[in-house]
Amino acid sequence: MKNNKRALLAIFGASLLFLASCQQGNKKEESTEPANPTAEQTEPVPTPKGIISLKESKSLYDNYTKNRVDMIEEFEAEREPEKEFDAARFTSFTYADMKNYMAYVEQEAKEAGVEVASLRLYFANYPNKPDFPDGQKVVHPRQNSIFIVPTTIIDGEELGFYIDAEGKAKPIKNVVGSSEDQGNDEGNTAKASMIPTLFQDDGTSLNLNHGNSGPPPYTDFQ
């Protein structure tokens, strides 16, 4: 009889231990699940240090109007009086295109084993002719624009780079030559004939242009 009681107690105690371990296991599993699996767990993005006020933005816009636009339009009127010309005030890229561009630059830089240091926005001016030296069509002759060049650190110096035929990051300045070598956009034939010899590398450019430009009155500050 005593043996039976001992056996029953042993079975009862084992059952309690099994139930307790199951409950602890369930609690552990529950604690690993977020309260709302669909909610994004992100930290607020701090305000970038380069953000400027609307007043400062307006001041910069008005200064460009006063100190640059009239000069540009007077110059273009003297160059081709028969053609109406409104100076461009902005260049825009879609948000999706910029995200795709950033992802592409990071991808190419990673494959080349370098890190992107910065993005340089170069001021630009489209030539007064139908095509660029590489045969691409000039969509906005005479208009100002920008183009974007990614940089990286090469031999201790921050330089705009492209990806060469072997997949390595190389300085742009080593392959494009100087402006003096290439002449001006009106066509100094003696110097312009040198252009093909400067671009010997069948590499990949990471420079971005061909945004949408807008002259007045299609601006945010007028």
QUICOR-V238783 format. One line per field, one symbol per residue. ss: DSSP state (a for helix, b for strand, c for the rest). psi: psi as a letter, one per 40 degrees, with the letter a starting at -180 (. if undefined). A space follows every 50 residues. Layout:
ss = ???
psi = ???
//
This chain:
ss = caaaaaaaaaaaaaaaaaaaaaaaaaaaaaaccccccccccccccccccc cccaaaaaaaaaaaaaaaaaaaaaaaaaaccccccccbbbbbccaaaaaa aaaaaaaaaaaacccccbbbbbbbbcccccbcccccbccccccbbbbbbb bbbbccbbbbbbbcccccbbbcaaaaccaaaaccccccaaaaccaaaacc cccbcccbcccbbbbccccccc
psi = dddddddddddddddddddddddddddddddehidgdehhgiiihihiee hiidddddddddddddeddddddddddddgdehihhhieihiiidddddd dddddddddddefiihdihhhhiihiigidiideeihhdgheiiaiihhi iihhfehhihiihadeeihihddedeiidddeaieeghddddeeddedge hgahiehhafahihiiegiee.
//
